[in-house]
């Protein structure tokens, strides 16, 4: 490998010496454009990951709030039942005092005043209990309304998540079926974390150090693009990956970062050119050598990963209305 790399570097130096100034400037401009595009796609990928985590956190909070509201409702119900029992006890005492008062009307003024005071005190206590009972009943109704609304929101979220998972499973089956002829040629289709990962080893797509897609790899990408072109509710990220062998060149691509981005860009351009896919739902990104799948197998690490995710805007809209 090092022998070939040395030969490549020598040929690159000889070639660059013969490249006209105009061509060299064009290469510099392309390098600058790729660097800017890489930064933009890194930010987009990071924003998407943050959004996905935020949606999961808000969903968990909504479920916890429903559980808390159920607990509050049970507590309020217990308090209301306790107050009703106390109210009944006070009403019994009140009636007993009224009866005693009727019987003792002819007693002395002092005894009558004492009974009158007791009767008034019990009347006040009864009124306070009735006020507290009314307040708790109002709180209970409010909590029940909140509980119903929360449960409705949680059910909507669960239904949307189930629907998106079902669609992803169906799409994964369609993708795997379309690419079944390439399974033994360095191509795999895996579903995890609610996403579809289509991984294509570099040997299926590119020559050594090249960013041009070979004919065999082109067939696989065209098949995949034609499956995805009717799916408008998806977000697609094409990631380029390299091995750890350093790439040093005076012309583009100059290093593994640039190689990974340019290869991802070539895949995106080919898929768009051979299908009706929308450019607004696909982006290219480079991971260089920093996300290997097998530290002991460089061939597997040199790959293109196409990550297909459901659009979570609808879920985010429901949660953001909290």
C-alpha positions in Angstrom: 0.0 0.0 0.0 2.8 2.4 1.0 4.6 1.6 -2.3 1.5 2.5 -4.3 0.9 5.6 -2.2 4.5 6.8 -2.9 4.0 6.2 -6.6 0.8 8.1 -6.5 2.3 11.0 -4.7 5.2 11.1 -7.2 2.8 11.0 -10.1 0.7 13.7 -8.5 3.7 16.0 -8.1 4.7 15.4 -11.7 1.2 16.0 -12.8 0.7 19.2 -10.7 3.9 20.6 -12.2 2.2 20.2 -15.6 -1.2 21.6 -14.6 -1.9 25.0 -16.0 -2.3 27.8 -13.6 -6.0 28.1 -14.5 -6.6 24.4 -13.6 -4.8 24.7 -10.4 -6.9 27.7 -9.4 -10.0 25.8 -10.2 -8.9 23.0 -7.9 -8.2 25.5 -5.1 -11.7 26.9 -5.6 -13.2 23.5 -5.5 -11.3 22.7 -2.3 -12.6 25.9 -0.7 -16.2 25.1 -1.7 -15.9 21.5 -0.4 -14.6 22.8 3.0 -17.5 25.2 3.3 -20.0 22.5 2.3 -18.4 20.1 4.8 -18.9 22.7 7.6 -22.5 23.3 6.6 -23.3 19.6 6.6 -21.6 19.0 9.9 -23.8 21.7 11.5 -26.9 20.2 9.8 -26.1 16.8 11.1 -25.5 18.1 14.6 -28.7 20.1 14.5 -30.7 17.1 13.5 -29.2 15.0 16.3 -30.0 17.7 18.8 -33.6 17.9 17.5 -34.0 14.1 17.7 -32.8 14.1 21.4 -35.0 17.1 22.2 -38.1 15.3 20.9 -37.3 12.2 22.9 -36.8 14.3 26.1 -40.0 16.2 25.6 -41.9 12.9 24.9 -40.6 11.4 28.2 -41.5 14.6 30.1 -45.1 14.5 28.7 -45.4 10.8 29.8 -44.1 11.6 33.3 -46.6 14.6 33.6 -49.5 12.2 32.7 -48.3 9.9 35.5 -48.1 12.8 38.0 -51.5 14.1 37.0 -53.0 10.6 37.6 -51.4 10.6 41.1 -52.7 14.1 41.8 -56.2 13.0 40.7 -56.2 10.0 43.1 -55.0 12.2 46.0 -57.7 14.8 45.4 -60.3 12.1 45.2 -59.2 10.7 48.6 -59.2 14.3 50.1 -62.8 14.8 48.8 -64.0 11.6 50.3 -62.4 12.4 53.7 -63.9 15.9 53.7 -67.3 14.5 52.8 -67.1 12.2 55.8 -66.1 15.1 58.0 -68.9 17.2 56.6 -71.4 14.4 57.4 -70.0 14.2 61.0 -70.4 17.9 61.5 -73.9 17.9 60.1 -74.8 15.2 62.6 -73.4 17.2 65.4 -75.2 20.3 64.1 -78.5 18.6 64.2 -77.8 17.2 67.6 -77.1 20.7 68.9 -80.2 22.0 67.3 -82.3 19.4 69.1 -80.5 20.2 72.3 -81.1 23.9 71.8 -84.8 23.3 71.2 -85.1 21.3 74.4 -83.2 23.8 76.5 -84.9 27.0 75.3 -86.4 27.4 78.7 -83.1 27.1 80.6 -81.2 30.0 82.0 -79.9 32.7 79.8 -76.2 31.7 80.5 -76.8 28.1 79.4 -78.7 29.3 76.4 -75.8 31.7 75.4 -73.3 28.8 75.7 -75.3 26.6 73.5 -75.8 29.4 71.0 -72.0 30.0 70.9 -71.4 26.3 70.3 -74.0 26.2 67.6 -72.4 29.2 65.8 -69.0 27.6 66.0 -70.2 24.4 64.5 -71.9 26.4 61.8 -68.6 28.2 60.9 -66.7 24.9 60.9 -69.3 23.4 58.6 -69.1 26.4 56.2 -65.3 26.1 56.1 -65.5 22.4 55.3 -68.0 23.1 52.5 -65.7 25.8 51.1 -62.7 23.5 51.2 -64.7 20.7 49.6 -65.9 23.1 46.8 -62.3 24.2 46.2 -61.0 20.7 46.0 -63.8 19.7 43.7 -62.8 22.5 41.3 -59.1 21.5 41.5 -60.1 17.9 40.8 -62.1 18.9 37.7 -59.2 21.0 36.5 -56.7 18.1 37.0 -59.0 15.7 35.2 -59.3 18.1 32.3 -55.5 18.3 32.2 -55.2 14.6 32.4 -57.5 14.0 29.5 -55.6 16.5 27.4 -52.2 15.1 28.3 -53.4 11.5 27.6 -54.7 12.7 24.2 -51.4 14.3 23.4 -49.4 11.2 24.5 -51.8 8.9 22.5 -51.2 11.1 19.4 -47.4 10.9 19.9 -47.6 7.1 20.3 -49.8 6.7 17.2 -47.4 8.9 15.1 -44.4 7.0 16.4 -46.0 3.6 15.6 -47.0 4.8 12.1 -43.5 6.1 11.4 -41.9 2.9 12.6 -44.3 0.8 10.4 -43.4 3.0 7.4 -39.7 2.6 8.1 -40.0 -1.2 8.4 -41.9 -1.3 5.1 -39.4 1.0 3.4 -36.5 -1.2 4.7 -38.1 -4.2 3.1 -38.4 -2.4 -0.2 -34.8 -1.2 -0.1 -33.5 -4.6 0.8 -35.5 -6.2 -2.0 -34.2 -3.6 -4.6 -30.6 -4.2 -3.5 -30.7 -7.9 -3.0 -28.4 -8.6 -6.0 -25.6 -6.6 -4.3 -25.7 -8.2 -0.9 -22.6 -10.3 -1.4 -20.7 -7.4 -2.9 -20.1 -5.3 0.2 -23.6 -3.9 0.6 -25.7 -4.2 3.8 -29.2 -2.9 4.8 -29.8 -2.5 8.6 -32.6 -0.9 10.6 -31.8 0.5 14.0 -32.8 3.4 16.2 -35.8 4.1 13.9 -33.5 4.6 10.9 -32.4 2.6 7.9 -28.6 2.3 7.3 -27.5 1.3 3.8 -23.8 0.7 3.9 -21.8 0.2 0.7 -18.1 -0.7 0.8 -15.9 1.7 -1.2 -14.7 -1.2 -3.5 -18.2 -1.4 -4.9 -18.3 2.3 -5.7 -14.9 3.8 -6.3 -11.4 3.0 -7.6 -8.5 3.6 -5.2 -8.3 7.3 -4.2 -11.1 8.1 -6.8 -14.2 10.2 -6.3 -15.9 8.9 -9.4 -18.6 6.2 -9.0 -17.9 3.1 -11.0 -20.6 1.5 -13.2 -21.3 -1.4 -10.9 -21.8 0.8 -7.9 -23.8 3.2 -10.0 -26.4 0.5 -10.6 -26.9 -0.1 -6.9 -27.3 3.7 -6.2 -29.8 4.1 -9.1 -31.9 1.2 -7.7 -31.9 2.8 -4.3 -32.7 6.3 -5.6 -35.7 5.0 -7.5 -37.1 3.4 -4.3 -36.6 6.6 -2.4 -37.9 9.1 -5.0 -41.5 8.6 -4.1 -40.8 9.0 -0.3 -41.1 12.7 0.4 -41.4 12.3 4.2 -37.8 11.3 4.7 -34.5 12.9 5.5 -31.4 11.3 3.9 -27.8 11.8 4.9 -25.0 10.3 2.7 -21.8 9.9 4.8 -18.4 9.2 3.3 -15.9 7.2 5.4 -12.2 6.4 4.8 -9.6 4.2 6.5 -6.7 5.5 8.6 -4.2 5.5 5.8 -3.1 9.1 5.4 -3.7 10.9 2.1 -1.4 13.7 1.4 -1.6 15.4 -2.0 -1.1 18.8 -3.5 -4.2 18.4 -5.6 -7.8 17.6 -4.7 -8.6 15.4 -2.8 -5.7 16.4 -0.5 -6.6 14.4 2.7 -9.1 11.9 4.0 -11.6 14.6 5.1 -11.8 15.9 1.6 -11.9 12.5 0.1 -14.9 11.4 2.3 -16.8 14.6 1.5 -16.2 14.4 -2.3 -17.2 10.8 -2.4 -20.4 11.5 -0.5 -21.1 14.4 -2.9 -20.6 12.2 -5.9 -23.1 9.7 -4.6 -25.7 12.5 -3.9 -25.2 14.0 -7.4 -25.6 10.5 -9.0 -28.8 9.7 -7.1 -30.4 13.0 -7.9 -29.4 12.8 -11.6 -31.0 9.4 -12.0 -34.2 9.8 -10.1 -36.9 12.3 -9.1 -35.6 12.7 -5.6 -35.9 16.1 -4.0 -32.6 17.9 -3.3 -34.1 19.4 -0.2 -34.3 16.1 1.6 -30.8 14.8 1.0 -27.4 16.0 2.1 -23.7 14.9 1.8 -21.3 14.7 4.7 -17.8 13.4 5.4 -16.7 11.5 8.4 -13.1 10.8 7.3 -11.5 8.0 9.3 -13.1 8.7 12.7 -16.1 6.4 12.6 -14.8 2.9 11.8 -17.0 -0.1 11.9 -14.1 -2.6 12.3 -10.7 -1.3 13.6 -9.1 -4.5 12.2 -10.6 -4.3 8.7 -9.7 -1.2 6.7 -11.7 -2.4 3.7 -15.0 -2.3 5.7 -14.1 1.2 7.0 -13.8 2.6 3.5 -17.5 2.9 2.8 -20.5 5.1 2.0 -23.3 5.0 4.5 -26.8 6.3 3.4 -28.9 7.0 6.5 -32.6 7.2 5.9 -34.7 8.8 8.7 -38.4 9.7 9.1 -39.2 13.4 9.1 -39.9 14.3 12.8 -41.4 17.8 12.2 -44.9 16.6 12.9 -43.8 15.1 16.3 -41.9 18.2 17.1 -44.9 20.3 16.4 -47.1 18.4 18.8 -44.6 18.5 21.6 -43.7 22.2 21.0 -47.4 23.1 21.5 -47.0 22.1 25.2 
